[in-house]
Amino acid sequence: MLTGVAFAGPFAARWLGDMGAEIIKIEIPGSGDTSRIGRRTETGVVPKWISLGRNMNSFEFNMNFDKVPESKEVFVDLVKQCDIWINSVPNIGKHGPTDELAMSANPKLVIVHVTGYGLKQNGGVDRYLGKPCVDPVGQAFSGLAAMQGMPDGPYLTANPLVCDITTALFAACGSLAGYYSMLQTGKGQVIDASMYESAAYLMSYHWCEQLNGGGNYKRTGPLNPLWRPFGYYECRDGKWVSVGVWGIGIWKKFCDLMGVSPDDFPYMDTCGQGNPELVKKMDALWLDWLSQHDAAEVERIFMETGIPVSMLNTAEDAYANPHWQARNDFIKIIDATTGGEFVDIATMPRFGGTPCNVYKGAPLLGQELSLIHI
C-alpha cells in the first residue's frame, strides 16, 4: 500500500512494483497524485505520470478520519491485506491512520515512512521533525549540495532528483529487509527513511575525510579533486567524454597514449596530483591530444586500450546506442487514457529466476477500486 505523492514514496513503490509487488496507490479523491499534473505531450498525456505510476492500482480514498469517520474501517481492512505500507505524507497519523492502529490490525505489517528529516522516535529536533522537504532542500541539508559546482560558481543541484530517488531506493531496500525479518520472526516493524540522511549516505567516505582533518570538500566542477584525468572533457568536435584514469596499470596505458614514459610522469605525482608541475605538463599534453580527436574517436581509442571511457549520452543518444538496445533497456507502455504507446526505461536490476516486468501502465484515477475488498 502506498500513501503520498511524488516523488520519493511513489518511486519506491514503483520499484517494488517492477519486481512483482501489487501496489495499491491511495489517491486524493478527485485530484490524485500531483504527478498527474505536469508537462504534457501533444495528446495531453503527462509522461512523468505514465512512468511513475506504472504497475500501480489506483484507489481514491480520503484517509482523514476526522472528516470521514468511516475511513477508519476501510483503512483497517486495507492494512490487513497488505505486507508493506509505504507512506510519504507528513504527520499522516494526526488525522487517524497511525502506526499503532495499522500494527494492531496487522502485526506483520512493515511500515516505511519517507520523510524529510526523520521520525521523532529516532531522535531529532522539533523544528525539523514533520516539516515538508523537497529534493534540493534535502540535498542542501544533507551536505551533498556543498559538493556540487565549480570552485568559483554557484552551488548546483545534482540531477535528476538525486535526493528523492536515493531515498526511494533506501525505502524500498529497507522495506524488503523488514519483510524478510517478518518472515523470520512473524513481526512487522516501522522503518524510518529520511531524505537528508539518504542523500548524506551518498557522500560515503567523504564524511570520514572531511571530519577527520581533511577539511571541507573542494569543488572542482567536472574534474575529480583526487585523480587526473578523471572527469568530463571537451573534444575537438565540441562533444564531451568522461574518462577515469585510476590505478597504476591504467596510468601506464594512458602515458603510452600520450607518448610519454610513466617514469617521467610517476603515478602518484601526476595522476595523484602530488606534483603540481608534472600535473600541469600532463594536462597540457592531454588537452592537446583531445583537441586532435573527436569524442567518438576518444571513446573508441580508450576502449580499445582498456581505459574507462564514455561519451556523454543524452536520452536520444542512449536510445540509439546498440548496446542499450541489445540489452532491451527500453520498454513500451500503453497509456490508459489515449491508448497511445510510450517509451520508458526498463526494469533494473535483472533477475535470472524472477524476472522484473512492467505489466501495466499508469492507471486512471480510481481505476482499480474493485480490487479492494471492503
N, C-alpha and C positions, 0 to 999 in steps of 0.2 A: 504494500500500500504506500502511496506517495501523496504527501500534502506539501504544498508550497509551489511557488512559481520560479521562473528562470532566475539563476541558471544552475547553480551547483547541485541542489537537491534533485531536480529533474534529470540532469545529466548522469548522476549516479544511478538513478533508476533506469535510465535508458541503457546504460552499460550492462546492468543486470538483465534487462530485457533482451539484449543482444545475445546474452549467454543462456537464454532459455526461460528466464523467470516470467511469470504472468504478472503484469503491472496494472494495478488499479489506481488510476490517477484521479484524485479528488479535485474537482474544479469548482470555482465560484459560479454559482448558478447565473446564467445569462451572459457572462463575460468570459469565464475560463482563464487559462494561463495567459500572462502578459505576452508570451512569445507568439500568441496567435495574432498579435498586432506588430507590424514591422514593415520592412522593405518588401514590396510586392513585385511579382512578375507582371507581364502584360495581361495575363489571365486573372490577376487578382490574388494569386496564391502567395503565401509567405514561406519562402524556402526554409527559413530558420525553424519554423514550426514543423514543417514536413520532416526535417531531420531530427529535431529534438524530441518530437512526440512519437517517433516510430516505436513499434512494439508495445504501445500503451493502450489501455482501455479507459475511456473517459466516463466519469461518474459525477454528475452535478450534485453537490451536497453541501449544505450550509452547516458547518461544524460549530457554530456558536450556540451553545446550549441555552444561553440567556435569552436569545431571540427566538430560537426554535427548540423548545424543550424536548420534543420527540426525537431530535437528532441524537440524543444520548443512547437510546435503544439501538438506533441504526449503527452508531459508532461501535458500540459493544459487539454487535453482530459481525461487523466488518473485521475487527481485530481478531475475533475467534477464528476467522477463515484465513488469516494471514500469518506468514512466517516472519516477515520483516516489515517494519514501518519506518520509512524514511521521511523525515519532516524538516522543512526549512522555513516554516512560519515562525517568526519570533514570538516568544511568550504564548504559544498556542494553548497551553494549559489554563491560562487565566479565564478562558471562555468555556471551560468544561472538560475538553478531551485531554486529561492529564495522563502522565506516565503510570501513575498509581492505578487509575481506572483501567487503562489498557492492560497492565500486567495482571491485575486481578481477574480480568476476563480471559486472558490467555497468558499463563505463567511462562510459556515457552517463547513468547514474542521477543524478537530482537528489535530494539528501538534505536534508530540512528538520528540524532539531532544535528543538522547542519546549521551552524550559527556563525556570526561574525567574530565573536570574542569568547565563546565557550559557555558551558553550563555552570551555574552557581555552585552546584555540589562539588565541582572540581576546583574551586577556588576562583579568585579574581576580584576585581574592584567594581563596586556597584555602578559607577558612572559608565563603564563599558558593557557590563553584562546586560544582555537583552536588547542592545541597541542594533539598529539595522546596519548592514555593511554591503558594499558593492566591490567589484573586483579591484579597481585602482586604489580604493581606500584600504582594502585588505593588503595589497602589495606595499602600500606606504607604511602601514603599522607593522608589518612583518619584517621590515628591513630589506626586502627584496628590491624595492624601487630604488633604494640608495645605491644599488649596483648597476643600474641601467643608464646608458647615455654616454656622451663624450665628456672628457675631463672638464672642459670649459663650457659645456652646454647645459640645457635643461635636463632634468630627470625625465625618464621615459617610462611608459607603461609597457611591461612585457606582454606581448600579444601572442595568441588570441585568448583573452580571458584566462590567463595562466593561473591566477588565484582560484577562480571558480572551478576550473577544470581539475586542478590538483586536489582541491577539497573534495570534489565529486569522486575522484578515484580513491582517495583515502576513505571516504564514507562507504563506497562500495566494497572496498577491500575489508574494512572494519566490519561491515555487516556480514560478510562471508565468514570471517573469523569468529564472529559472535554466533552465527548459525552453526558452525562446526562445533563450537563449545556447547551449544544447546544439545546437539546430537549426542555428545558425550555425557552431559550432566542432567539433561532434561529441564534445564533452567535458562530462561532468557536473560537479557541484560540491556542496559542503556549505554549507548556509545556516543561520545562527545567528539564531533569533528568540526573544529573551528577553522574559519577561513585564514586568519592570520597565522596560526600555527602550522597549517598545511603549507602555506607559501614559505614560511620560515624554514620548514624542513627541507625545502629545495636547496637551501644555501649550503647544506651538507657540511663539509669540513671547514667552510669559510667561517663558521661560528668559532671553531676552535682556534683558527689562525688569528682572527680579529680580536678575540677576547683574551688571548694569551701572548700579548706582546707585539702582534703584527700590525695593530692599528686598523683604522677603517679601510675598507676596500677602496682601492684607487681605480676609478673608472678609466677605461681605455677604449670605450666605444666598440668598434668591430673587432678589435685585436685582444688577444689574451695577455694579461699582465705578467704571466709567468714564463711563457714559451713563445718562440718566434721562429718561423712564421706559423701562426696559429690563429685563424680567424677568417675574415672576409676581405677579398682583394679584387680590385677592378682590373680587367684585362684590356687588351688592345681594342676590342670591338665595343667597349663600354659595358659589357656584361660582367657579372661578378661570379667568383668562385669562392668556395670555402676549402681551406686546406688545414691539415693538422699534422705538423711535423713534431713528433714527440717520440723519444726513445733513441738510443744510440744507433741502432740498426737503420731506422728510417732517416736519421740525420745523415748518415753516410750516403744513403741513396740520394738525398736532397743535394748534398755537396757535389756529388757526381753530376747531377743535372746542371748545377750552376757552374761546373767546370773548375772547381777548386778542391783542394785536399782538406779532409776533416782534421788533419794535423795542423794546418794553418788556421783553421776555424774550430777550435775544440768545442765539444758539445755543450758543456755547462757554461763556458764563457760566451758562446754565441747563441745557440738555441735557448739555453737557460738564462741568457741576458746578464751574465756575470761581468762581462767586459763591454762597457758601452761603445768603445771604439770599434771593436770587432762586430758588434751588433749593427752599428751604423754602416760599416763596409758591406756586410752581408745584405742589409736592407737595400742598399744601392744596387747590388748585383741582382737581387731578387726582383725589384721593381723594374729594372731594365729588361730582365727576362720576360716579365709579364707584358711589358709594352710591345713585345715582339710576337705575342701569341694571343689568339682569340680564346674565349672561355672554353669552347668545346675542345680545342686543342689541349689546353691545360688539363682538362678533365681526362682526356684520353691518355696523354703522356704520363700523368701522375698515376692513373690506374694501372697502366702497363708496368710502371716502375714499382708499384706496391706502396704508394704513399696515399693516405686517406684524402679524398677529394670529392667535391660535388659542385656542379653548377648550382646557382640559386634558382630553385624551381618556383614558379608561380603555380596556381591551381591548374591552369591550362597546360603548362609545361609538364606537370606530373601526369595529367590525364593522357597526354600524347606519348609519354615515355613507355617504351615496350616492356620494361621490367615491371612497372606498375600494372600494366595491362595483363602481362603473363601471370602475375600473382592474383589476378582478379580482385584488385584493390578498390574497385568501384562497383556499385550495385545500382539497380533501378528501383525506385519506389513509386507506387501509384498513389496519387493524391485523391483523398476520399471525396473532395468537393467537385473537382473537374474531371476526374478520371485520367488526368494527364500523367505522364511519366517523368520522373525527376531523377537526376544522377546524385548519388550520395556516396560518402566514403563507406567502405565495407567494415565488417566487424573485426575487432582485434581483442585478444591475440587469437592465433589459430590453434584449434584443438584437434588432436588426431582421433579421439574417441567420441567426443561430444561436440561436434562442430557448431559454431555460432550460426545464427540465422536471423535475418530480418524478415519476419513472417507477415508483417502488416505495416502499412504506413500510418502516419499520424491520424488519430480519429477525429470525427466531428464532435462538437461539444455534446456530451451526454450520450454518445453513440452506443456505448456498451452498458447502459443502465440495467438491461435484462440479465447481465452476467452476475449481478449482485443479488444473492439470495436473502432477501429480507422480508 
